[in-house]
Amino acid sequence: SVSDELDRLERDVVPRDARVAFCHNDLLSANIMVHGDTGDVQLIDFEYGGVNYRSFDVANHFNEFAGGTDDSENGVCDYGLFPSPEWV
């Protein structure tokens, strides 16, 4: 079954101490959906998904808060926009 094959791949192909893994690679807030009733989280929009360092998605998610991607920002990030500990 597909489930058995995924289990085998996890067990035999990717070692537990691997530094790389399948990553979303575009984990901005708009790609994280939270169900209002259940609180279940679903990631969407995987067209950039692929192999990357395991911590890339976490770091990139917070980096997205800094902006710099709009034409009006001209590539200049504002790291003061990071969420505060109280926000989290």
N, C-alpha and C positions, 0 to 999 in steps of 0.2 A: 504494500500500500504506500501511498505518498507519505503518510505519517511515519511508517517504518523507514523509508528512504531518508527522510529528514533526520530522524534519530541517528541513523547510521552515519550520515554526513557530519552531524554535530560531534559524534563520538570518534570517528575515524579520520576525518579530513582536516578539521580545524582543531589544533591542539589548544588546551585550556590556557596556556600561557602565550597565546598568539598576540602580537602587538597590533595586528590588523583584523578587520572584520567587515561584514557588509554594513554599510552606513547609508543613511538617508541622504546626507550631503546637502540638504536645503531645509534645515529644521527651523525655519522662522515661525513665528507665532501663527501665521495664517495657515500653516500646514499641520497644525495640531488641533484636532477637533475634540471637544469634551462634551459628552452627552449630558444635557441638563438634568435629567431625572436620575440617571444611574451613576454619573461621574466617570463612566468608562472613557478612556482616552484612545483615540484612533489617529494614526498618522496618515496623511494623504500626500499625493503628488510626488511620486518616486522617480521621476524621469532622470534625476541626477544621481540616483542610488548606485552604489558600487563599492569597491574595496577602498578602505581608508583606515587611518589610525583609529583605534577603538574610541578614543576620547574626542575625536573630531566633532561629532554631532553635539556633544555637551558644550564644548568651547564655542562652536559656531552659533549655537542657539543664543548664547549670551552676547556674543559679538554682534548679532543682528540688532540688539537693542541700541547699539551705538550709531546706527544709521550710516550715512555716507553713500547710500546707494541711489538716492534720487538725484536727478539732474541739478536741482536747486542746491543740493549739498556739495556738489562738485567733488565727490569722493572724500570729503572731510568728515571723519567720524567724531562723535561727541560721546566720549566714554563716561561722562557724567550722567548719561541716560540709563546706565546699568540699573537694574532693579536693586532696591535697598534690601537689607536682611528682613525688614518689616514687611516688604512687598511679598516676599516669598512665603 
